[in-house]
Amino acid sequence: MCSPTQFDVLIIGSGAAGLTAALHLPQDLSIGLVSKTHLGAGASAWAQGGVAAVVDLDDSIEAHIQDTLDAGAGLCQQDRVAQIISKGQQAMQWLIDQGVPFTTEGEQLHLTREGGHSARRVLHAADATGKAIVNTLLQRVIERSNVHIIERHISVDLISSRKLGLRQQQVLGAYLLNCDSGKVQAVRARSVILATGGASKVYLYTSNPDGASGDGIAMAWRAGCRVANMEFNQFHPTCLYHPHAKSALISEAVRGEGGQLKLPDGNRFMHKFDSRLELAPRDIVARAIDHEMKRLGADCLYLDIRHKGEDFIKSHFPTIHQTCLGYGIDICNQPIPVVPAAHYTCGGIVVDEHGRTDIDGLYAIGECSHTGLHGANRLASNSLLECVVYGQVAAEHIIQSPSPWLDIEIPEWDDSQVTDSDEDVIIAHNWDEVRRFMWDYVGIVRTDKRLERAKHRLSMLKKEVQEYYSNYKISANLIELRNLLVVAELMIDCALKRKESRGLHYSLDYPEKLAESRDTILIPGA
């Protein structure tokens, strides 16, 4: 198993947020860094477009704030938006100092523009920015002797003092499953940082890697943390449509650099939906594509960048060009077939300006958290900025206000009363079913009838999975399925509570936006 089994800080998740936090913690603290598979396998490394920050003299923090508020459709928390965006230049300089190879033109950073932005402010490393950031930060983390890397371990649940009988609610660590040995071990920590990413794997079609199963959100909810705005799941408008192209994203930057959305007959259509055309915010573009596909009965629509020329395409989008070539599509000579897919979880675990949750010593950063930055719709490329800024502020708070070690014994994991399962097909079947009904009933366009239907089916699946969880030894697939059911229920409950259409939540029953905007906050046990 993983050794040692006690750390000052346990970081669950090895994407941009978790790595940033590890690098901002002092080297006299022992840090455990947990990755479900191998380091860097999360969604951060899949980010193509870039990271948004004000670094150009012709841009302004005020303009970036306003663009974020506009995209967030009235639900952004303005103080958090200002907190994060005002730290943008500092955060980018830190990434540059770590060695991130952002694309330049001459001696200047090359900035691109994406949907919803009023200026070019997106720093990028060609079209593989997330990979460049994660690989650079991984190298820095590997050089740290105080960071103990725990690969191929998945967190089963958090350990908290209240669950062990104390009135004080403080995190004590987590139970980790070794994916190779099948053994579960208690790992103790004074502070735990959840950096587990989002929950888009709850949908049948997603741009996310397989690990985006909402683990941190589900664990925090079970431990007693509030969760907010889970009805706002962003659907990326343009994922590659091909039977073998699993989770292949076509970056927002393709439209930012002049890519045109077209119908199967070659005609453009975005002028019917928004004056900003292809540069409208993602929710508008995704709904427009969904509408046209349903109207025409089309399997996909098309994104055309051919008019920019072969040299431009290959220099600006080398990864996308090679990816599409692998599926027999030459984007220099033919349009890209695209469909919307679940992309980003805008809601999550409620945190304060330091990344603190409702449980002492427990922090949540990155996509699993709800900071108030994204509101009802995330502005493109704000997510990596949030990861870096909140990785830093969470680390700073841990340094300034360290949690005490509580004198309480943590029980070891007891699997003496369960047996090995010979019916893993149940997990695979239920996994497929929840993702299909979430896509059909809790997708881009919703109705209360569809949501109630999804909730009814979900209640039956939860009973099946809980019975399975109680009687058989756990596996990574079972843990992820259990977590997916939790986040699916949170999404449905939040969606049912919102009696309006706002941002990413569009209801045919309530097509208008209410005059007053409110977060949807769920409280465990309420």
N, C-alpha and C positions, 0 to 999 in steps of 0.2 A: 504493500500500500504506500500511500504518500507519507514521507517522513521528512521533517518532523510533523507533529500533529497539533502544534500550537504556534500561533503567530500573533504579532501585535496587530497586523491588519491582514484580513483575508479579502482578496479582490476576486470576485466571481465574474469572469469574462475577460477576454484578452484582445478586444478591439481597441479602437482609438481612445475611447474614454478610460477603459481600465489601464491601458499602457501609460496614458498621460498621468493618471493618478499615481501609478507606481513610480514614475520618474520624478514626481514632485514631492514624494515622501523622503525623509532623510534616511541616510544609509545606516543609521544606528537602530532603525526599526526593522524587525523581521517581517517580511511580506510573503504571503502565499498567493500565487497567481494561478487561478484555475481556468483551464480551457476544456470544453467538452470533447473536442477532437484534438487537432494540432494547433499550435499558436498561430494566430492570425487568420483562422478559418471563418471568422464571423462576417457580418454584413459590411463592416467598415472597409474591408479590403476590396469589396465589390463596387464601391462608390466610384463612378467614372467622372462625373462632371467637374467637381471641385469643391472648394470651401470658400464661403462668402465672407469678405471682410473689406473694410474701407481702408485702402492703402494708396489710393490715387488722389492727387490734389484736386482734381475736378469732381470728386465724389465727396459725400459728407456722411457723418454718422447719423444726422437727422434724416437724410434721405433713405438710408438703409433701415432705420427704425420705422419710417413711414411705410416703406414697401412691405416690411414684415407685418405691421399692423393691418395694412390693406389685405394682404393674403390671409391673415388670421381671422378675418370676418367678424371683428368685434370681440373676440374671446382671448386675445393676447393680454397678458399682464404687463402693462407698460413699464413698470419698474424693472421687471426681469428682462424684458426686451432691451432696455437701455443698459442694464448691467452687462449682458452678454455681448451686445454689439459694440459697446464702448471699449471692451477688452480685445476687440478683433485684431487690431494692428499688433498689439503686444503678443497675442497668441500666435499670429503668423510669424513674427520674428523668432519666437521660441522654436517653432517648427523648422524654420530655416537654420537656426543655430544647431538643431539636432541633426541637420543634414538632409532634410527633405528636398528633393530636386525639382522644385517648381519650374515650369516652363518659362523661359525668358525670351525677350526680343532685344538683342543687344545686351545692354546692362540693366534693362527694365523688366520687371515681372510682366508676363503676358496675362492680361485679364480678359476673360470672356463674359458673356452676358447670358442669363437664363430667364425663363418665364417668370414674370412678376417683378423683376428687377428693373429699376429705372436707369441704371448705369452699368458699365462693365466693372464688376468688382469680384469676380469669381477666379481665385487663384487655382491653377490646375497643374498637374504633371501629365502632359499630353492628355489622353482620355483614360488614364488609370490612376487617378489621384489618390483614391483610398488605398490602393495597393502600395503606392510609393510612401504614403504616410505610415501605414502599419509596418511595412518592412523596415523603414528607418527606425521607428520607435522600438520595434522588436530587437533590433541590433543593440540599441542603447540599454534596453532592459536586460538582455543576456549578459551584458558587461557588468551588471550590478551583482555583487556577491551576496547582498542581503535579500535578493528576490529568489524565492524557491518556486520554480515552475512546476505546476502539477497538470500535466496533459492527460487527455483521455479519462477525465473524471467529470461526472455530471452531478450537480447539486440536487439532492432529494428534497430537503427542507431546511429551513433555518431553525436554529436552536435559540429559544428565548427564555429569559428568567421567569416570565409569567406562566409559561407552559410547564415549568418545573416547580410551580407553587409559590413563587415570590410575588409580592404586590408590585414591586418595581418592574417596569417593562424595559428590559435591556437585551440586546442581542448578545449571544454567547458564542456563536459560531455557526457551523452548518454540518449536516450529514452529507458526505460525498460518496458516490458510487464509482468504484473503479470499473471502467467499461471493459477491461480485459479479464480481470479476475472475478467480477461479479460480487465482490465484497463491498460492504458499506462501512465507513469509518467516521467517527465523530471528530471534527477538526475545530479546535477552540480558537477564539480570537477576541481581542478587546473591541475591535471595530470590524465591520463587514461592509464592503462596498459592492453593491449590485451593479454590474455593468454588462448585463446579459443580452442587451439588444431588444428588438421588438417581437411582434407576434404575428407577422404577416403569413406565416406558414399555416395559419388557421384557415386560409383560403386556398382553393384548388389551384388557382393560377397566381403565381407570385414571382417577383424579381429577386426574392431573398434566398439565401442558402438554407439548407435543410435544418440548421440549428435554430432558426428564428421561431421558436415555439413558445415564447412568452414565459420562460422559466422564472425569471426574476419577478415579474408582475404577479404570477400565480403564487410563488413562495411568500412574497410580501403580503399579499391578500390573506393567505392562510394564517400568517403570523399576526395579523391584526392591523395592517396599514390601510389607509384610505387610498382609493384609486379614482382617477378623474378622467373624463372626456374620452372614454374608450370607444365611443361611437364614431370618432374621427379617424378612420383608417385611410391613409392616402393611397390612391391607386395611380401608379405611374402610367401615363397615357400610352407609352410606346415600349412594349417589350417585343422582341423578335417572335414572329409567328412562324413556327416550323415544328413538325412533329417530334423532332429530336433536340430542339433548342431549349433545354431545361433552364429556366431562370435567366435567359440572356437579355440583358437590359440594353436598350438603345438610348443613350444619354440625352438628357434635356439640352445639352450643349449643341447637339445636331440641329435642333430647332433654333437655338440661340445664334447659330452661325448661318442661318438662312434656309434650313430644311423646311420643306413644304408638305403639309398633310394633304393627301389626295384620296378621292374615291376610286373604286376599281376602274371607272371609265377615264381616270386621269384628271378629273376636275377637282379644284380646291373647294373646301366647304367651311372653313373656320370663320369666314366673313359673316356667316349666318348666325353665329353664336357670340362673337365678341370682337370689338373693334381692334383689340390687340393681336388678333389672328393667332398664329402659332405661339406667340409669346404671352398668351393669357395664362393665368395660374393653372396649376395642374388639375384641380378639380373641374374647372370649366372645360379644359381640353379633354379630360377623360370622359366626362359626360357627353361631350359632343361626339366623340368617337363611338361611345356606347350607343348613343341615339342613332347615328347613321348606320352602324352595323345592324341594329335591330330593324330599322326602317327598310334596309335593303336585303335583310337576311344574309348578310355577308359574313364570312368567317374571319375576315381581317380587313384593315384599310392599309394605306401605304404612306411612307415617309420618304420624300424625294430630295436628295442633296446633290444629284448629278450635275446640276447647272453650275456648281462651284468649281468643277474641274478636278481631274485626277490628282494633280500635285497637291492641291489644297486638302482634298479628302484624306489622302495618305499621310500628310504631315500633321493634320489636326486630329484625325480619328484612326490612328493605326490599329489600335486594339479592336475597335468595332469593325473596321475593314477586314481584318484577318478572321475575326469571329464569323462574320457573315460569309466570307469566302469558304470557310469550313463547312458551311451548309449549302454551298453552291450558289450563293448570292453575291454578285459583284456590285457593290453599292456605287461604284464609279459609273456603271453602265445600266443599272436598273434600280427601281425604287425598292425600299425595304418593307416587307409585309410586317405589320405591327398590330398588336392588340393591347388593351389596358391589362394591368396585373397589380395585385396588392403589393405595396411597396414600403410604406412607412407607418408606424403606429404613433399618431400624434399625442394620444393620451398616455397615461401610465401611472406610476406610483407618485403620490403627492409628495413633493419635497419643498424645502424652503430655499433661501438664497445661498445656503451652504451645501445643498444637496442632502440635507438631513430628512429622514422619514419620520413617521410617528413613533418609532421605536428608538430609544437611546442607543447610540453606537452604530446604527444601521443607516447607510447612505445609498442613494440610487442616482446614477449618472448615465447620460446618454439616452438612447432610445427607450429604455425601460422606464424612464422617469417622466414626470409631468412638472416641468419647471414654470410653465406659463409662456414660453417663447413662441410656441407654434400655434396656439389658439385653435381655431377650427380648420386650419389648413397650413401646413408647413411651407414656408417660402424655400424655393430650391436652394440647396447648398448651405442652408443654415445649420443643418444637423451636425456636420463635422465640426463647425465652429462651436456649437454647444458642447460637444464631446470634450474638446480641448479646454474650454473655459471651465466647465464644471468638474473635469478631472483635476484641474488646478485648485479650484475653490474648496472642493471636498478634502483634498490633501491638506490644504492650509488649515482647515477647521480641525482636522484630526491632530495636527501638530499643536495647535493652540489650545485645544480642549480635549485632551486624551481621555478615553473612557477608562474607568478603573477595572481591575480584574475582580470579579465577584467570587467569593469563597463558596462555591456551590459545585457539587459533583454532577457531571454530565453523564447520563446513562449511555452505554454502548448500544449500537443498533441490534435489535433482537429479531432474528429471522428464524428462530428455532421452531415456530409453529406453522411455517409455510413450506410449500414443496415446489419443486421445479415444474414449470408448466409445459404441457405437451400440446397446447392450443394457442400458439402465438398468432395463428391466423385471425383470431378474434381482434387482436391489437391492430393488425393491418386493415381489417375490414372496417373497424370503428374509426380509425384514422382517416380512411378514405371517405367514409360517410359524413363525418363532421365537416371536412373541408368542402365537400360537395354542397351540403345544405347551407353552409355559410356563404358560399359563392352565389347560390341561387336565391337565397332569402335575405341575406344581410350584406348585399353587394353594393354596387355603385348607386342604384336606385332602389328604394325600400318602400314597404307599406306595413302598417301595423299587423295586417293579416299574415304577411310573410314572416314578420318577426315573431309573432305568437306561434306560428307553425315551427319555426326553428327552435324556439324555447321549449316547446313540447317534446320534440324529438331529442333535444339535448338532455332533458331530465331523465329520459330512458337510458341514454348512453352513459350518463353519470353513474346511475345505479349499477349498470353492467361493469363499468371500469372499477368502481369502488369495491365491488365484490371480488373482482379479479385481483386488485391491489392487495386485498386483505388475505387472500388465500395462496398466492403464489409469490415466489421470489421475484423481486423487481428487476427490470432491465431498463436500459436507456430509452428504448422505444415506448415502454409503458409509462415512464416518468414524463416523457414529452407529451404523450397522449393525455395523460392526467392533467398536465398543465394547459394543453390546448383547450380542453373542456372548460377549465376555469376561465381562461381569457375569452373564449367564445361566449360564455354566459355573461361576463362583464360587458362585452360589446353589445350584446342583445339588450341587457337591462338598461344600459346607458341610452341606446337608440330608442327604446320604448318610452323613456322618460322625456326625450326631447320632442316636444310637440311643435316643431317648426322645421324649415329647411335652412341650414346654415353651413357654409363651407363644404366640408366633405360629406356631411350628412344631408342627403336629399330624400325627402319623403313625398310620395304622391298624395298622401292623406293631408299633409301640412306643407304645401308648396311655398308658403310665404315665410319670411324671416320676421321674428318678433321684434318689437321695438327695444326690449330690454334683453341684454345678453347675459347668460349665466353659465358657469361651468356645471357639468353634471358630475357630482361627487358622490361616490358610493362608500358607505361605511360598513365594515364587516359586522354582521350580527344585527344590523339595523333593519 
